[in-house]
Amino acid sequence: MATVSLLKKVLHSIPLGRKASPELRQAVADDDFAAFQATFLAVIDKPVKRLRKLLHNAPLLAAWSEDTVNLSGHERELAASLDDSSSRQPTKGKKKKGKRAKVPSRYDEVITNWLVETGTVPGPWETIAIAEILLREGKGLSPENFTQAVSVLADAAFRESSGGLFDAPAGTEEDNAISQMIQQGESPWICSLLLSPLGGVQTLQKLATETLRKVLLECSDSDGIVHGSLLNRLSEWLAPLTRCSIWAAAFQEPLWHSESEARLTLITERAALLVLPAQHHLVEDAPKIAPPALIDILQYLIPLSGSSQEKPLTKFVKGCCKPAGEVSRPKKFKATPETEEHDATEFTTGKSAKTEKARNARKEKKAANRKSLEKKPKPEVSWQSDSSCLTILRSSSAPDADVLTLEWHSGRPQLTFAAAGVPILAGNWNWSVRVDDQILPSPTAWKCSCWFLDPETVFMELEAEDATVVKQVRQVLLAPHDRFVMLTDTVTSVEPDHKVQLVTSMPLVQGATRVTDTITRELTLCTGPRIVRTFPLWLEDDRVLHTLGSYREHDGQLELAGVGKGGVTLPLALDWHPKRTDAPADWTRLTVTESRRTVGAHEASGFRIRIGDHQVLVYRSLIKPTISRAVLGLHTWDESVYGRVPSKGGLLRPLVEVEYPE
C-alpha cells in the first residue's frame, strides 16, 4: 500500500498540458485525489455515457486480444485476474434518500494488485485493458487507485525515450500486423482519448491514426479483401480496429480519412461473408482458449463502418447466431429478363407484322403507366484477389450458404469448405508428386490463372509458378444453385512417357466421421447435422473392379491418389443437395477422341457423374490439341470444360469453358 506522501508525489507527477482545466490543476495543487478523480471523469462524462450506450454490460473488449499477442508474465497475471473478476456478478448499490450509493467496482481489487506489481512501462495489452477499465469503471474505483493508474499510463504515453511503449515490434512474423496495430496504433489511440483531460495528446493521436491507417491499407486490397496470411486470424486482426472505432465513436474524434474509412467499410462487408452459423459443440470438444468470434466483433463493427448494407448485414449476422439446421433447397437458377425477351422474340417471328405492332403498342402504353421501380443490385458474395492471394466462393448471402475459401500466399494453399453453413474441410491442401519414383519438391508459389463468376457458377484455377518438370494445376468449382462442388487436381509431365504419381490430401474438421459405401467407392462425410457425399471420379465406381489409385480417409485427412503415364487428373465431386441424399450415384471415365483417335490420359481426360437426375461433365486437356477434340458429343478446343448433361437428352450445357492462353 502506497504511503500518503508517495501518493501525493504520484499526483504531482502527472503531466498537465495547456488545455488542462483550472479545476484539475487545483485538485493537484490541493493534493485532493477525490477531486482529481471527479474533475477528470466530469471532462469525459459524455464519451463515457456514449460508450455505455454502445457496449451496455458487455465484458471488457480487451479480452478479445488476450491470446492474440505474446503477453509478459505480468500481463498474464493481469489477464487471469480480469477473467476472474468478469465471472463475478456485479453488485448493485442501495438507494438512500432517492440517490443510489456509490458501489466499488469489481475491478478495484484488480487495479490495486496491478499497481503493486506493475513495472516502469506497462505492456501494450495491459495498457488497453487498464485504459478500458478507467473509462468504463472509473467512477467505481477508489480515488487513490484511479489517480495512480492514470499516472502510470500518462508517464508511459508521454515518454519520449527510445525504449518507450509504442516502439515497433521486432521480427518478421505474420502476427506482426496485429502486434503493430495494438502496440503502435490502439494503445496510443485509447491513451490519447482517456488522457485528453490532461491536454497535450495531439502527438499521440497523430501517431495512432497514421499507424492504424497504414496497417489497414497495407493488409487489404482496394476491394476490402484482407491478405491471405490473415484469413485464419481475421477476428484477431479486426479486434483492435473495432475497439478503436468504438472509442472514436464514443469521443466523437475522427479516426479514419476518406480512403481508410471506405476501406474499412469494404473490409467489414467482405468479412461478413465468412461468418457461419453457430456450430454444435460438445462440452468436451470446446476449446479451452478460443480466439474472439468473428460474429461478436462484427456486431459492433457493422453499425460503425458506414456501410450502405448495414441493415441486411445486421440481419445476416443475427441469423448466424442460430445453429445450422437441415439443408434448405436452393432456389433454381432463372434466366435473365434479357434472355427471356430474346427467346420470346424468336418464338413470335411467325406472326403478322400488324399483330406484332399492336402488341408492342400495348406494351409501351402499359410500361408508361407503370411506376418505375429501381431494383438495388445485390452485392457480390464471391470475391478473388491476386494481391491478397485469397478467393472467397459463396453461394448466397443467406446464413446457410455454401462457403469455400482458398488462400495461397505460401507454398501450401489453405482450403476451407462449409456445406450449408457447417464446416467440413479446413487446413492445408497438401500435394505430393512422383515422376518415375522420384519425389519432386512441392511448389513454393502459386498464381490464380483463371477466375470466373456468374449467377450459375463460381470457378477459380491455381497454377504452380515454379514448376519445371511438371505442370501443376488446381481447380475449384462451386454451383450456387445445386449444393455441389468439384475439386480437381492435375499434373502434366514434360515428357509424356514418364510415370506420374499424384497424392493430395485435405483435412477434415474435428469431429467429422466417414461412412464407406458397400457397393461403390463413394465416401459419405458426416459433421453435426450435415451429410456430404463425395465421389472419386478418376476411380472406377464399382468397388469390385481393379483400379489405379485410391481414395480414403486416413488420420483425419481425405487422401486422393492417382497414377498415370505422362499425367494424372483427380476430380473429386462433393454433393449435399437434400433432393439427392439417397439418390443412386454412378460415374465413369469418358472416351476423348481427336481426329478419330482415342487420346491417352496424358493428353486429355473426361469424366461424367450422375446423381439421380443430376449429371455433370468434367473435361481436362493436359496437352494443347492440334484439332478440336470430342467428348460425350461435345467438340471443343478448350483446356477445361465443366457442363451439365441433360437428363432427358439434348445438347450439353457448359458451365465453365477455360480457353488455352494465347
C-alpha positions as CSV (number, residue, x, y, z in Angstrom):
1,M,0.0,0.0,0.0
2,A,1.5,3.3,-1.0
3,T,2.0,5.9,1.7
4,V,0.3,9.3,1.7
5,S,3.5,11.1,0.8
6,L,4.1,8.7,-2.1
7,L,0.6,9.2,-3.4
8,K,1.0,13.0,-3.3
9,K,4.2,12.6,-5.3
10,V,2.4,10.4,-7.8
11,L,-0.4,13.0,-8.2
12,H,2.1,15.8,-8.8
13,S,4.0,13.7,-11.3
14,I,1.0,13.7,-13.7
15,P,1.8,15.9,-16.7
16,L,-0.7,18.7,-17.2
17,G,-0.8,20.4,-20.6
18,R,-2.0,23.9,-21.5
19,K,-5.6,22.6,-22.1
20,A,-5.9,21.1,-18.7
21,S,-8.8,22.7,-16.8
22,P,-8.2,25.0,-13.8
23,E,-10.3,22.7,-11.6
24,L,-7.9,19.8,-12.4
25,R,-4.9,21.9,-11.7
26,Q,-6.5,23.0,-8.4
27,A,-7.1,19.4,-7.4
28,V,-3.5,18.5,-8.0
29,A,-2.3,21.6,-6.0
30,D,-4.6,20.7,-3.1
31,D,-3.4,17.0,-3.1
32,D,-7.1,16.1,-3.4
33,F,-7.4,12.6,-5.0
34,A,-11.2,12.6,-4.9
35,A,-11.4,16.0,-6.5
36,F,-8.9,14.9,-9.2
37,Q,-11.0,11.8,-10.0
38,A,-14.3,13.7,-10.1
39,T,-12.9,16.5,-12.2
40,F,-11.2,14.1,-14.6
41,L,-14.3,12.0,-15.1
42,A,-16.5,15.1,-15.5
43,V,-14.5,16.1,-18.6
44,I,-15.1,12.7,-20.3
45,D,-18.6,12.2,-18.9
46,K,-20.3,12.4,-22.2
47,P,-18.0,10.0,-24.0
48,V,-18.4,7.5,-21.1
49,K,-22.1,7.7,-21.5
50,R,-21.9,7.1,-25.2
51,L,-19.6,4.2,-24.5
52,R,-22.0,2.7,-22.0
53,K,-24.8,3.0,-24.6
54,L,-22.7,1.2,-27.2
55,L,-21.4,-1.6,-25.0
56,H,-24.1,-1.9,-22.3
57,N,-22.9,-4.6,-19.9
58,A,-20.5,-6.3,-22.3
59,P,-17.3,-7.8,-20.9
60,L,-14.1,-6.0,-21.4
61,L,-13.3,-5.7,-25.1
62,A,-9.6,-6.0,-24.3
63,A,-10.2,-9.7,-23.6
64,W,-10.6,-10.2,-27.4
65,S,-6.8,-9.9,-27.8
66,E,-5.8,-11.7,-24.6
67,D,-4.4,-14.6,-26.6
68,T,-3.5,-12.8,-29.8
69,V,-0.1,-11.3,-28.8
70,N,2.7,-12.7,-26.7
71,L,1.9,-11.4,-23.2
72,S,4.6,-11.0,-20.5
73,G,4.3,-12.9,-17.2
74,H,2.9,-9.7,-15.5
75,E,0.3,-9.3,-18.3
76,R,-0.7,-12.9,-17.9
77,E,-1.4,-12.4,-14.2
78,L,-3.5,-9.3,-15.1
79,A,-5.4,-11.3,-17.7
80,A,-6.1,-14.1,-15.1
81,S,-7.3,-11.5,-12.6
82,L,-9.6,-9.9,-15.2
83,D,-11.1,-13.2,-16.2
84,D,-11.8,-14.0,-12.5
85,S,-13.4,-10.6,-11.9
86,S,-15.5,-10.8,-15.1
87,S,-17.0,-14.1,-13.8
88,R,-18.4,-12.4,-10.7
89,Q,-21.8,-10.8,-10.7
90,P,-21.6,-7.0,-10.2
91,T,-23.3,-5.7,-7.1
92,K,-25.9,-3.0,-7.0
93,G,-25.9,-0.1,-4.7
94,K,-28.8,0.6,-2.3
95,K,-30.8,3.7,-2.7
96,K,-30.5,6.3,0.1
97,K,-32.9,9.3,0.0
98,G,-33.6,8.9,-3.7
99,K,-29.9,8.5,-4.7
100,R,-28.0,5.3,-5.4
101,A,-24.9,4.9,-3.2
102,K,-21.5,4.6,-4.8
103,V,-20.6,0.9,-5.4
104,P,-17.0,-0.1,-5.5
105,S,-16.1,-1.6,-8.9
106,R,-15.3,-5.3,-9.1
107,Y,-12.1,-4.3,-10.8
108,D,-10.9,-2.1,-8.0
109,E,-9.0,-5.0,-6.4
110,V,-7.5,-5.9,-9.8
111,I,-6.2,-2.3,-10.1
112,T,-4.8,-2.5,-6.6
113,N,-2.8,-5.7,-7.3
114,W,-1.7,-4.4,-10.7
115,L,-0.3,-1.2,-9.2
116,V,1.7,-3.2,-6.7
117,E,3.2,-5.5,-9.4
118,T,3.4,-3.1,-12.4
119,G,6.8,-2.3,-13.9
120,T,8.1,1.1,-15.1
121,V,6.5,0.7,-18.5
122,P,3.2,-1.3,-18.9
123,G,2.9,-3.6,-21.9
124,P,0.6,-2.7,-24.9
125,W,-2.1,-5.2,-23.9
126,E,-2.3,-4.2,-20.3
127,T,-2.3,-0.6,-21.4
128,I,-5.5,-1.1,-23.4
129,A,-7.0,-3.2,-20.6
130,I,-6.3,-0.7,-17.8
131,A,-7.4,2.2,-20.0
132,E,-10.7,0.5,-20.8
133,I,-11.3,-0.2,-17.1
134,L,-10.7,3.5,-16.3
135,L,-13.1,4.6,-19.0
136,R,-15.9,2.1,-18.2
137,E,-15.4,1.6,-14.4
138,G,-13.7,4.9,-13.4
139,K,-16.4,6.0,-11.0
140,G,-16.3,2.8,-9.1
141,L,-12.6,2.8,-8.4
142,S,-11.1,4.3,-5.3
143,P,-9.6,7.9,-5.9
144,E,-6.1,6.6,-5.0
145,N,-6.2,3.7,-7.4
146,F,-7.7,5.8,-10.2
147,T,-5.1,8.5,-9.8
148,Q,-2.2,6.1,-9.7
149,A,-3.4,4.2,-12.8
150,V,-3.8,7.5,-14.7
151,S,-0.2,8.4,-13.6
152,V,1.3,5.1,-14.9
153,L,-0.5,5.4,-18.2
154,A,0.4,9.1,-18.6
155,D,4.0,8.5,-17.8
156,A,4.3,5.7,-20.4
157,A,2.2,7.5,-23.0
158,F,4.2,10.7,-22.9
159,R,7.6,9.0,-22.6
160,E,9.9,10.0,-25.5
161,S,12.8,7.7,-24.8
162,S,13.8,5.1,-27.4
163,G,12.5,2.3,-25.2
164,G,9.0,3.7,-24.9
165,L,5.7,2.0,-25.0
166,F,4.9,2.5,-28.7
167,D,8.1,1.2,-30.3
168,A,7.6,-1.2,-33.3
169,P,7.8,-4.9,-32.5
170,A,10.9,-6.8,-33.7
171,G,10.8,-9.7,-36.1
172,T,9.1,-10.5,-39.3
173,E,6.4,-13.0,-38.2
174,E,2.9,-12.9,-39.7
175,D,1.3,-11.7,-36.4
176,N,3.4,-8.5,-36.6
177,A,0.5,-6.8,-38.3
178,I,-1.7,-7.5,-35.3
179,S,1.0,-6.7,-32.7
180,Q,1.9,-3.5,-34.5
181,M,-1.7,-2.4,-34.6
182,I,-2.1,-2.9,-30.9
183,Q,1.3,-1.5,-29.9
184,Q,1.7,1.5,-32.2
185,G,-2.0,2.1,-33.1
186,E,-4.6,1.1,-30.5
187,S,-2.5,1.8,-27.3
188,P,-1.7,5.4,-28.1
189,W,-5.2,5.9,-29.5
190,I,-7.0,4.9,-26.4
191,C,-4.5,6.7,-24.2
192,S,-4.9,9.9,-26.2
193,L,-8.7,9.7,-25.6
194,L,-8.5,8.7,-22.0
195,L,-5.9,11.3,-21.1
196,S,-7.5,14.1,-23.1
197,P,-8.4,16.0,-19.8
198,L,-4.7,16.4,-19.2
199,G,-4.1,18.0,-22.6
200,G,-1.1,17.6,-24.9
201,V,-2.3,14.4,-26.6
202,Q,-2.2,15.6,-30.2
203,T,1.1,13.8,-30.9
204,L,-0.3,10.5,-29.6
205,Q,-3.4,10.8,-31.7
206,K,-1.3,11.5,-34.8
207,L,0.9,8.5,-34.1
208,A,-2.1,6.3,-33.6
209,T,-4.1,7.3,-36.7
210,E,-1.1,7.1,-39.0
211,T,-0.3,3.6,-37.8
212,L,-3.8,2.3,-37.9
213,R,-4.4,3.7,-41.4
214,K,-1.1,2.3,-42.7
215,V,-1.8,-1.2,-41.4
216,L,-5.4,-1.1,-42.7
217,L,-4.4,-0.2,-46.2
218,E,-1.3,-2.5,-46.4
219,C,-3.1,-5.6,-45.2
220,S,-6.0,-5.4,-47.7
221,D,-6.6,-4.7,-51.3
222,S,-8.8,-2.0,-52.9
223,D,-11.9,-4.3,-52.7
224,G,-11.5,-4.9,-49.0
225,I,-10.1,-8.4,-49.2
226,V,-7.6,-9.0,-46.4
227,H,-4.3,-10.7,-47.2
228,G,-4.5,-14.5,-47.2
229,S,-2.0,-14.8,-44.3
230,L,-4.6,-13.1,-42.1
231,L,-7.5,-15.3,-43.0
232,N,-7.2,-17.7,-40.1
233,R,-6.7,-14.8,-37.7
234,L,-9.2,-12.4,-39.2
235,S,-11.2,-11.9,-36.0
236,E,-7.9,-11.2,-34.1
237,W,-6.9,-8.7,-36.7
238,L,-10.3,-7.0,-36.7
239,A,-10.5,-6.7,-32.9
240,P,-8.1,-3.7,-32.5
241,L,-9.8,-1.9,-35.4
242,T,-13.2,-2.5,-33.9
243,R,-12.2,-1.3,-30.4
244,C,-10.6,1.8,-31.9
245,S,-13.7,2.5,-33.9
246,I,-15.8,2.2,-30.7
247,W,-13.5,4.6,-28.8
248,A,-13.6,7.1,-31.7
249,A,-17.4,7.0,-31.8
250,A,-17.7,7.5,-28.1
251,F,-15.4,10.5,-28.1
252,Q,-16.6,11.7,-31.5
253,E,-13.0,12.0,-32.6
254,P,-12.1,11.3,-36.3
255,L,-10.0,8.2,-36.7
256,W,-10.0,7.5,-40.5
257,H,-9.6,9.7,-43.5
258,S,-11.8,9.1,-46.6
259,E,-9.7,6.3,-48.2
260,S,-9.2,4.3,-45.0
261,E,-12.8,4.8,-44.0
262,A,-14.0,3.5,-47.3
263,R,-11.5,0.6,-47.0
264,L,-12.8,-0.3,-43.5
265,T,-16.4,-0.4,-44.9
266,L,-15.4,-2.8,-47.6
267,I,-13.4,-5.0,-45.2
268,T,-16.4,-5.2,-42.9
269,E,-18.7,-6.3,-45.8
270,R,-16.2,-8.9,-47.0
271,A,-15.6,-10.2,-43.5
272,A,-19.3,-10.8,-43.1
273,L,-19.1,-13.3,-46.0
274,L,-17.0,-15.6,-43.8
275,V,-19.4,-15.8,-40.9
276,L,-21.0,-19.2,-40.4
277,P,-24.0,-20.2,-38.2
278,A,-23.4,-21.2,-34.6
279,Q,-21.9,-24.7,-34.6
280,H,-23.0,-27.7,-32.5
281,H,-20.1,-28.4,-30.0
282,L,-19.9,-31.0,-27.3
283,V,-18.7,-29.8,-23.9
284,E,-15.5,-31.9,-24.1
285,D,-14.8,-30.6,-27.6
286,A,-15.0,-26.9,-26.7
287,P,-11.5,-25.3,-26.9
288,K,-10.2,-24.0,-23.5
289,I,-8.7,-21.0,-25.2
290,A,-10.6,-19.7,-28.2
291,P,-10.0,-16.7,-30.4
292,P,-12.7,-14.0,-30.4
293,A,-15.6,-15.0,-32.5
294,L,-15.9,-13.1,-35.8
295,I,-19.6,-12.7,-35.3
296,D,-19.2,-11.0,-31.9
297,I,-16.8,-8.4,-33.4
298,L,-18.9,-7.7,-36.4
299,Q,-22.0,-7.0,-34.3
300,Y,-20.1,-3.9,-33.0
301,L,-18.2,-3.1,-36.2
302,I,-21.1,-3.1,-38.8
303,P,-23.0,-0.2,-37.2
304,L,-19.8,1.9,-37.1
305,S,-18.5,1.0,-40.6
306,G,-20.8,3.3,-42.5
307,S,-21.8,0.5,-44.9
308,S,-24.8,1.1,-47.1
309,Q,-25.6,-2.6,-46.5
310,E,-25.9,-2.1,-42.7
311,K,-29.4,-3.4,-42.3
312,P,-29.0,-6.6,-44.4
313,L,-25.6,-7.3,-42.8
314,T,-27.0,-6.8,-39.3
315,K,-29.9,-9.2,-40.2
316,F,-27.5,-11.7,-41.6
317,V,-25.2,-11.7,-38.6
318,K,-28.2,-12.0,-36.3
319,G,-29.4,-15.0,-38.3
320,C,-25.9,-16.6,-37.9
321,C,-26.4,-16.6,-34.2
322,K,-28.8,-19.6,-34.6
323,P,-27.3,-23.1,-35.1
324,A,-27.3,-24.5,-38.6
325,G,-30.3,-26.7,-39.4
326,E,-31.2,-29.0,-42.2
327,V,-30.1,-28.2,-45.7
328,S,-32.6,-26.0,-47.5
329,R,-33.2,-26.4,-51.1
330,P,-31.6,-23.6,-53.1
331,K,-33.6,-21.5,-55.5
332,K,-33.5,-22.7,-59.1
333,F,-31.5,-20.6,-61.5
334,K,-33.7,-18.4,-63.6
335,A,-32.7,-16.9,-66.9
336,T,-32.3,-13.1,-67.1
337,P,-35.1,-10.9,-68.4
338,E,-33.0,-10.1,-71.5
339,T,-32.7,-13.8,-72.3
340,E,-36.5,-14.4,-71.8
341,E,-37.2,-11.4,-74.1
342,H,-34.8,-12.8,-76.7
343,D,-36.5,-16.2,-76.6
344,A,-40.0,-14.7,-76.8
345,T,-38.9,-12.8,-79.9
346,E,-37.7,-15.9,-81.5
347,F,-41.0,-17.8,-80.9
348,T,-43.1,-14.9,-82.3
349,T,-41.4,-14.3,-85.6
350,G,-44.0,-16.2,-87.5
351,K,-46.8,-13.8,-86.5
352,S,-48.1,-11.0,-88.8
353,A,-46.4,-7.6,-88.6
354,K,-49.8,-5.9,-87.8
355,T,-50.4,-8.1,-84.8
356,E,-46.9,-7.6,-83.6
357,K,-47.2,-3.8,-83.9
358,A,-50.4,-3.7,-81.9
359,R,-48.9,-5.9,-79.2
360,N,-45.8,-3.6,-78.9
361,A,-48.1,-0.5,-78.7
362,R,-50.0,-2.1,-75.8
363,K,-46.7,-2.9,-74.0
364,E,-45.4,0.6,-74.4
365,K,-48.6,2.1,-73.0
366,K,-48.6,-0.3,-70.0
367,A,-44.9,0.5,-69.4
368,A,-45.6,4.2,-69.5
369,N,-48.4,4.0,-66.9
370,R,-46.4,1.7,-64.6
371,K,-44.3,3.3,-61.9
372,S,-40.6,2.8,-62.4
373,L,-39.2,0.6,-59.6
374,E,-35.4,0.7,-59.4
375,K,-34.1,-2.5,-58.1
376,K,-31.0,-2.2,-56.0
377,P,-28.3,-4.5,-57.3
378,K,-27.5,-7.4,-55.0
379,P,-24.0,-7.2,-53.5
380,E,-21.5,-9.8,-54.8
381,V,-20.8,-12.6,-52.3
382,S,-17.8,-14.2,-54.1
383,W,-14.5,-12.4,-54.5
384,Q,-11.0,-13.1,-55.7
385,S,-7.8,-11.1,-55.1
386,D,-4.4,-11.7,-56.7
387,S,-2.6,-9.2,-54.4
388,S,-4.1,-10.8,-51.3
389,C,-3.7,-14.3,-52.6
390,L,-7.3,-15.1,-51.5
391,T,-10.5,-16.4,-53.0
392,I,-14.0,-16.4,-51.4
393,L,-16.6,-18.6,-53.1
394,R,-20.0,-18.3,-51.6
395,S,-23.4,-19.5,-52.9
396,S,-25.6,-16.7,-51.5
397,S,-26.0,-14.1,-48.7
398,A,-28.1,-16.5,-46.6
399,P,-26.7,-17.8,-43.3
400,D,-26.9,-21.4,-44.6
401,A,-24.9,-20.6,-47.7
402,D,-22.1,-22.8,-49.0
403,V,-18.7,-21.2,-48.4
404,L,-15.4,-22.2,-49.8
405,T,-12.2,-20.2,-49.3
406,L,-8.8,-20.8,-50.8
407,E,-5.6,-18.8,-50.0
408,W,-2.2,-19.3,-51.5
409,H,0.2,-16.8,-50.0
410,S,2.6,-19.6,-49.2
411,G,3.7,-22.9,-50.9
412,R,0.8,-24.8,-49.3
413,P,-2.6,-23.5,-50.2
414,Q,-5.1,-23.4,-47.4
415,L,-8.7,-24.7,-48.1
416,T,-11.8,-24.3,-46.0
417,F,-15.2,-25.6,-47.1
418,A,-18.6,-25.3,-45.3
419,A,-21.7,-27.1,-46.7
420,A,-24.9,-25.1,-45.9
421,G,-23.1,-23.3,-43.1
422,V,-21.4,-26.3,-41.5
423,P,-17.6,-26.7,-41.8
424,I,-16.4,-29.9,-43.5
425,L,-12.8,-29.2,-44.6
426,A,-10.2,-26.9,-43.1
427,G,-6.4,-26.8,-43.4
428,N,-3.6,-27.4,-45.8
429,W,-4.4,-28.7,-49.3
430,N,-1.3,-30.9,-49.5
431,W,0.3,-32.1,-52.6
432,S,3.0,-34.8,-53.5
433,V,4.2,-35.7,-56.9
434,R,6.5,-38.6,-58.0
435,V,7.9,-38.8,-61.6
436,D,9.4,-42.2,-62.2
437,D,9.5,-42.8,-58.4
438,Q,11.5,-39.6,-57.8
439,I,9.8,-37.2,-55.4
440,L,9.5,-33.7,-56.8
441,P,9.8,-30.7,-54.4
442,S,6.4,-29.0,-53.6
443,P,5.6,-25.7,-55.3
444,T,6.8,-22.7,-53.5
445,A,4.5,-20.2,-55.2
446,W,1.0,-20.3,-56.8
447,K,-0.9,-17.9,-59.0
448,C,-4.6,-17.6,-59.9
449,S,-4.6,-18.3,-63.7
450,C,-8.4,-18.2,-64.1
451,W,-11.4,-16.7,-62.3
452,F,-15.0,-17.0,-63.5
453,L,-18.1,-15.7,-61.8
454,D,-21.7,-15.8,-63.0
455,P,-25.1,-16.5,-61.2
456,E,-24.8,-20.2,-62.0
457,T,-21.2,-20.9,-61.4
458,V,-18.2,-19.7,-59.4
459,F,-14.8,-21.1,-60.6
460,M,-11.2,-20.5,-60.0
461,E,-7.9,-22.1,-61.1
462,L,-4.5,-22.1,-59.4
463,E,-1.3,-22.9,-61.2
464,A,2.2,-23.5,-59.7
465,E,4.6,-20.8,-60.8
466,D,8.0,-22.6,-60.2
467,A,7.2,-26.0,-61.8
468,T,9.7,-27.0,-64.5
469,V,9.5,-30.8,-64.8
470,V,5.7,-30.9,-64.5
471,K,2.7,-28.5,-64.9
472,Q,0.5,-28.4,-61.7
473,V,-3.0,-27.0,-61.8
474,R,-5.8,-27.0,-59.2
475,Q,-9.4,-26.1,-59.9
476,V,-12.4,-25.3,-57.7
477,L,-16.0,-25.1,-58.9
478,L,-19.0,-24.1,-56.8
479,A,-22.5,-24.4,-58.2
480,P,-24.5,-21.9,-56.0
481,H,-27.9,-23.3,-57.1
482,D,-27.0,-27.0,-56.9
483,R,-25.3,-27.6,-53.5
484,F,-22.4,-29.1,-55.5
485,V,-18.6,-28.7,-55.5
486,M,-15.9,-30.0,-57.8
487,L,-12.2,-30.1,-56.7
488,T,-9.8,-31.1,-59.5
489,D,-6.0,-31.7,-59.3
490,T,-3.9,-32.2,-62.5
491,V,-0.3,-32.9,-63.1
492,T,1.3,-33.0,-66.6
493,S,4.8,-34.2,-67.2
494,V,7.1,-32.5,-69.8
495,E,8.0,-36.0,-71.0
496,P,4.8,-38.0,-71.9
497,D,6.5,-41.4,-71.3
498,H,7.3,-40.8,-67.6
499,K,5.2,-42.4,-64.9
500,V,3.5,-39.8,-62.8
501,Q,2.1,-40.4,-59.3
502,L,0.0,-37.7,-57.6
503,V,-1.2,-37.8,-53.9
504,T,-3.2,-34.9,-52.4
505,S,-4.9,-34.6,-49.1
506,M,-7.4,-32.3,-47.4
507,P,-8.0,-32.2,-43.6
508,L,-11.5,-32.8,-42.2
509,V,-12.7,-30.7,-39.4
510,Q,-12.5,-32.1,-35.9
511,G,-15.3,-34.5,-35.1
512,A,-16.1,-35.4,-38.7
513,T,-16.8,-39.0,-39.4
514,R,-17.0,-41.0,-42.7
515,V,-19.1,-43.8,-43.9
516,T,-17.9,-46.1,-46.8
517,D,-20.4,-47.3,-49.4
518,T,-20.5,-51.1,-49.7
519,I,-21.1,-51.1,-53.5
520,T,-19.3,-48.0,-54.9
521,R,-16.2,-46.1,-53.9
522,E,-18.3,-43.2,-52.5
523,L,-17.4,-41.8,-49.1
524,T,-20.0,-40.0,-47.0
525,L,-18.8,-37.3,-44.6
526,C,-20.8,-36.5,-41.5
527,T,-20.3,-33.4,-39.4
528,G,-23.1,-32.3,-37.0
529,P,-26.3,-32.0,-38.9
530,R,-24.6,-32.1,-42.3
531,I,-24.1,-35.1,-44.6
532,V,-21.9,-34.7,-47.7
533,R,-21.4,-37.3,-50.3
534,T,-18.0,-37.5,-52.1
535,F,-17.2,-39.3,-55.4
536,P,-13.7,-40.0,-56.7
537,L,-14.3,-39.7,-60.5
538,W,-10.8,-40.9,-61.5
539,L,-11.5,-44.3,-60.0
540,E,-14.0,-47.0,-61.2
541,D,-17.2,-46.5,-59.4
542,D,-17.7,-50.3,-58.7
543,R,-15.7,-51.3,-55.7
544,V,-15.1,-54.8,-57.1
545,L,-13.2,-53.6,-60.2
546,H,-9.5,-53.1,-60.1
547,T,-8.3,-49.5,-60.4
548,L,-5.0,-47.5,-60.4
549,G,-5.1,-45.1,-57.4
550,S,-7.1,-44.8,-54.2
551,Y,-9.4,-42.7,-52.2
552,R,-9.7,-43.0,-48.4
553,E,-9.9,-41.2,-45.1
554,H,-6.7,-41.5,-43.1
555,D,-5.8,-39.8,-39.8
556,G,-8.5,-37.1,-40.3
557,Q,-7.5,-36.4,-43.9
558,L,-9.2,-37.1,-47.2
559,E,-6.4,-38.7,-49.2
560,L,-6.5,-38.9,-53.0
561,A,-4.0,-40.8,-55.1
562,G,-3.7,-41.5,-58.8
563,V,-1.1,-42.9,-61.2
564,G,-0.8,-42.3,-65.0
565,K,1.6,-42.1,-67.9
566,G,2.6,-38.6,-68.7
567,G,-0.1,-37.0,-66.5
568,V,-2.8,-37.5,-63.9
569,T,-6.2,-35.9,-63.3
570,L,-8.0,-36.3,-59.9
571,P,-11.5,-34.8,-59.9
572,L,-13.4,-35.1,-56.7
573,A,-17.2,-34.3,-56.6
574,L,-19.0,-33.3,-53.4
575,D,-22.8,-33.2,-53.2
576,W,-25.2,-32.4,-50.3
577,H,-28.4,-31.4,-52.1
578,P,-31.4,-32.6,-49.9
579,K,-33.1,-33.9,-53.0
580,R,-30.2,-36.2,-53.8
581,T,-29.4,-37.5,-50.3
582,D,-30.5,-41.1,-51.1
583,A,-30.3,-40.9,-54.9
584,P,-28.2,-43.6,-56.6
585,A,-24.9,-42.4,-58.0
586,D,-22.6,-43.7,-60.7
587,W,-19.7,-42.3,-62.6
588,T,-17.4,-43.3,-65.4
589,R,-14.3,-42.1,-67.4
590,L,-15.2,-40.9,-70.8
591,T,-13.6,-41.5,-74.1
592,V,-11.9,-38.5,-75.6
593,T,-11.1,-38.5,-79.3
594,E,-9.1,-36.3,-81.6
595,S,-9.3,-36.8,-85.4
596,R,-10.8,-40.3,-84.9
597,R,-8.1,-41.3,-82.5
598,T,-8.6,-42.1,-78.8
599,V,-6.3,-39.8,-76.9
600,G,-4.4,-41.0,-73.8
601,A,-4.9,-39.8,-70.2
602,H,-1.7,-37.8,-70.5
603,E,-3.3,-35.7,-73.3
604,A,-6.9,-35.3,-72.0
605,S,-9.4,-36.9,-69.7
606,G,-13.2,-36.8,-69.5
607,F,-15.5,-37.8,-66.7
608,R,-19.2,-38.0,-66.1
609,I,-21.0,-38.3,-62.8
610,R,-24.7,-38.9,-62.3
611,I,-26.6,-38.5,-59.0
612,G,-30.2,-39.1,-59.6
613,D,-31.2,-36.8,-62.5
614,H,-28.2,-34.5,-61.8
615,Q,-25.4,-35.1,-64.3
616,V,-22.1,-33.2,-64.7
617,L,-19.3,-33.5,-67.3
618,V,-15.7,-32.7,-66.4
619,Y,-13.1,-32.4,-69.2
620,R,-9.4,-31.6,-68.7
621,S,-7.0,-31.1,-71.6
622,L,-3.4,-31.7,-70.4
623,I,-1.7,-31.1,-73.8
624,K,-3.0,-28.5,-76.3
625,P,-4.8,-30.1,-79.2
626,T,-3.9,-29.6,-82.9
627,I,-7.6,-30.1,-83.8
628,S,-10.8,-30.0,-81.8
629,R,-11.5,-32.9,-79.5
630,A,-14.8,-34.7,-78.9
631,V,-16.1,-36.0,-75.6
632,L,-19.7,-37.0,-74.9
633,G,-20.9,-35.2,-78.1
634,L,-19.0,-32.0,-77.2
635,H,-16.4,-30.7,-79.7
636,T,-14.0,-28.3,-78.0
637,W,-10.6,-26.7,-78.3
638,D,-10.7,-25.6,-74.6
639,E,-8.4,-26.5,-71.8
640,S,-11.2,-27.2,-69.3
641,V,-14.9,-27.7,-69.6
642,Y,-17.5,-28.2,-66.8
643,G,-21.0,-28.7,-68.0
644,R,-24.5,-30.1,-67.3
645,V,-25.6,-33.2,-69.1
646,P,-29.4,-33.0,-69.7
647,S,-31.3,-35.9,-68.1
648,K,-33.8,-36.1,-70.9
649,G,-31.4,-35.7,-73.8
650,G,-30.3,-32.7,-75.7
651,L,-27.2,-30.6,-76.0
652,L,-24.7,-30.3,-73.2
653,R,-24.9,-27.0,-71.3
654,P,-21.4,-25.8,-70.4
655,L,-21.0,-24.1,-67.0
656,V,-17.3,-23.1,-67.4
657,E,-15.1,-23.2,-70.5
658,V,-11.5,-22.3,-70.0
659,E,-9.6,-21.5,-73.1
660,Y,-5.9,-22.1,-73.7
661,P,-3.8,-18.9,-73.2
662,E,-2.7,-17.4,-76.5
